[in-house]
Amino acid sequence: MQTSSSFRHDVRDTGESISLSEVVSALSYALELTEGAVKGQALRSCLLGMRIGAEMGLSASEASGLYFALLLKDIAGSDSVGRRDEMSGIPQRCYRGAEILHKLGMGALAAEAVRCVDERWDGGGYPDGLRGTQIPLLARIGAVAGHLELFSQGRNTQDAIRRLEENSGTWFDPEIVRVAVSLDRSGTLWSHCLTHDSYEELRRVVVGE
């Protein structure tokens, strides 16, 4: 599986090297503390999404965009989730998250994935009501990964898979659902991705240490 080490960016200072992926994972952890999220939520979503993306044969640039989008998809915070644009009534998280990723230099693919992660396959999502393949591929993968992480917390993973299949073709891209189900059946989807798994081992796998 392609991990952060495949697209590591190094900042050299006093003879040491700090990868961008390490900085981003630390930022995602800080966001979880601020928002009261379950520890490791972003890392687990990232690992699940990267496994799906690898199975789908993403290019290096797509994999990089997906990686940073999954780690930072909640960077806008709950304040933006609660606020809505006065004209459209759409939560500002979509726009604000994408804007922050642009400013951080994460690239257009990552920013668009964050902006569109709440779109639905059937056109019932936001911010643009996109339908089917109009939704950026990375956003479609991110939506599936986020669902799997959320609905596996403290539950049997098969509950998350069952819910995913039930919403195939409405919330989620049927092809991405198929890939996720196939990885689940082969036993390669959930390693290090359960809430009782070691956080340090999860972080090591995601950051590529």
N, C-alpha and C positions, 0 to 999 in steps of 0.2 A: 504494500500500500504506500502511496506517496504521502510523505509527512512533511512537516515544516522544513526538514533538512534538505528537501529537494529544491526549495526556493528560499534559502536562508540569506538574509542581508545582514552584514556585519558592520558594527560601529566600533572603531578601534579607539581606545582611550587608555592611556597609561599601560600599554602593553597587553590589555585584555580585550576580549571580543564579546560583545553582547548582541545576540541576534534579534532582529525585529520581531520574530515570533515569540521570543521570551518576553519582550516588552509588551506585546499585545496580550499574551496570556496573563501577565501580571495585571494589566489594565482590566481585562475581563473579570478577574478575580476581585479586584477592587470594586467594580460595578456590582458584582453579586453581593458583596458586603453592604454596599450602600442601599441596594434595593431589597435586601432581605431574602435573596434567592437562595435556593439549595446549592450548597458548595459543589463546584465542579460542573454546574449545569451547562455553561457555555462550552467547556472542554468536551463533555460527553456529546453534545450536539455536533460539535466540530468533528469528532472522531466518527460518529455515525454517518454524517454527511460526506466526509472524505472517502469512506469505504464505498458508499453508494456511487459517488463521483468516479472513483477509480474503476469500479465495475462497468460504468457507462463509457469509459474511455475518454475522459476529459483531457483536453490539451494542458500543457504546463501552465499557460496563462489563466485558463479557466479554473484549474485546480488551485492556483494561488489566490484568485479572486474569491473562490468559494471558501477557502480556509479562513481568510481574514473577515469575510462577511459573517460566517458562522460564529466566530469568536466575538465579534463586535456588533451583532445584530440588535442588541438591546442598549447600545451606547447612548441613545437619546434619553433613556431613563423613564421612570413612571410619570414624571411631571408632564412630559410630552404626550404620553399615552392618554392622560386625562384631558388635555386641552384639544380642542378641535378648531379647524379653520373656520372662520366666521361665515365664509361664503359656501363652502362645500360640506361642512360638518364632519370632515375626515380627520381622524386623529393625526396630530402633527408628527408623531413618531416616524412615519414613513419619510417625510421630507427632511426632518432634522437629522435622523440617522444617516441618510445618504449625504447630506451636507457635511457632517462631521467626518465621514470616511474620505470624502473628497479633500477636505482640508488636511487630513492626516497623510494624504498621498497614497491611499490604498488602491487607487485605480478605479476606472469607470465600471468595470465588471462587478467589483465588490460593492460599490456604492449603489448600483442599480439593483443588485440582489437584495440589499437591505431595504431599499425603497419599495420593492415589489413583493416582499416576503409574505404580505397579508393578502395578496391577490388569490383568487380561487379559480380552479380549472373551469368551473361552470360560468365564470364571469360575475359571480356575486361578491367578489372581494373589493379591496381598495388599495391604492388611491384612485386607480384609473378604470376599474371594472374590466380589466383585461381578461381575455378568455383563451383557454387552450395554450397553443404554442406562441401566442402573443406575449405570454408571460416569460420573462427571461429564464433560461434553463436553470441558472444557479439559484434563482429565487424559488423555483419549483422544488429543487433538491433541498434547499434550506427549510421549506415548509414541512416537508416529510421528515427531515431530521429533527426539527424542533418538536413535531408531534410525537415522534418515537421517544425522545428524551422525556418529554413532559408526562406521557401516559405510562411510562415504565417506572416512574419514581415510586418506590415502595410497593409495586405491583408485580404480578407475573408478566413477563415480557409478551406473552401471547395475547394479553389484553390489549396492549398497544398495537400489535400486529392486526388483531381482529378489528379494532376501531379504524385502523388505516385502510384495511380492505373494504370496510363498510362505506368509507368516504372516498373510495376510488372513483374518479369520474365526476365527482362533485367538488370537493375541496382539493383533491390531489390528482396529479398527472398519473393516469393508469400505468404507463410504462415505468415510471419511477417507483410506483407501488410494487410492480412486478419484480423489479430489481431488488428492492428491500426485502420482499418476501422470500425471494430466492436465496439471498445472503443469510436470512434467518434460518431457512431450512438446511443450509449447508453448515451452519454453526459458526459462521465467520462474522456475524453482524455485531454481537453484543459484548465481545471481549473488552474488559476494562470500562464498560459503559453502564454498569449498574451502581446504584447509590451506595451499596455496601462495599464496592471494590475500592482498593487503595487509591486515594487521591494523588499521592506522589507518583505512583506507577502510571496513573492516567495522564498526569502532567508530563511525565517523561516520554510517553508514547506520542502525545500530541505535539510537544515542543521539539521532539527529536533529539533529546540530549544523549 
